[in-house]
Amino acid sequence: MKRPLTTNFAAPAPSSAPELDPSPAPSWREAAPIVAALIRTFEAIEAGPKAGPAMRAHRSAMRRQGEAAAALGGSEAMRDVLEQIAQIDPARAAQRLEYVREAWTDLPAWRP
C-alpha cells in the first residue's frame, strides 16, 4: 500500500497570492531618533564653521539620516521628519530645512 502525497510543491496561483499591504506610516516615536540626530547636527553647524571639511561631514551625517528615514517609511517618513524639525524651532526652521533639502537632493525616496 502506498501512502498518499500530502505535500503540494506547486506555487499558488498569482491571483490567490496574498497582496502585501503597504507599511503603515511611521509614528513620531519611530522618527524621533532621526530628528534628534539631525537637531544635533544643526546645532553643530550653527556653532561652528559653515564651510570646508566640517560642513561636508555635517552634510554626510544629514544624508545618512535621510537614508534612515527613507528606510523607515519612504518619502512619507522623510516629510514627517521635516515637519518635526520645523515644529521644534520655528525661528530656525527655514535655514535648517534648507540644509536638509540640500543634503537629501539625490536620495531616491526624496520628493521635495
SULZIUR-V39556 format. One record per backbone hydrogen bond with DSSP energy under -1.0 kcal/mol. CO is the residue of the C=O (numbers start at 0). NH is the residue of the N-H. E is the energy in kcal/mol with one decimal. If there is no record, write none. Layout:
# SULZIUR-V39556
[[CO,NH,E] [CO,NH,E]]
This chain:
# SULZIUR-V39556
[[12,15,-1.2] [26,30,-1.6] [27,31,-1.2] [30,34,-2.3] [31,35,-2.8] [32,36,-2.0] [33,37,-2.2] [34,38,-2.6] [35,39,-2.2] [36,40,-1.9] [37,41,-2.6] [38,42,-2.5] [39,43,-1.9] [40,44,-2.2] [41,45,-2.8] [42,46,-1.3] [43,47,-1.3] [51,55,-1.8] [52,56,-2.1] [53,57,-2.2] [54,58,-2.6] [55,59,-2.1] [56,60,-2.2] [57,61,-2.5] [58,62,-2.1] [59,63,-2.2] [60,64,-1.9] [61,65,-1.9] [62,66,-2.3] [63,67,-2.1] [64,68,-2.3] [65,69,-2.4] [66,70,-2.2] [67,71,-1.7] [68,72,-2.1] [69,73,-2.5] [73,77,-1.8] [74,78,-2.2] [75,79,-2.1] [76,80,-2.2] [77,81,-2.1] [78,82,-2.4] [79,83,-2.2] [80,84,-2.2] [81,85,-2.3] [82,86,-1.8] [83,87,-1.6] [84,88,-1.2] [88,91,-1.1] [91,95,-2.2] [92,96,-3.0] [93,97,-1.7] [94,98,-2.0] [95,99,-2.1] [96,100,-2.7] [97,101,-2.1] [98,102,-2.0] [99,103,-2.5] [103,106,-1.6] [106,109,-1.1]]
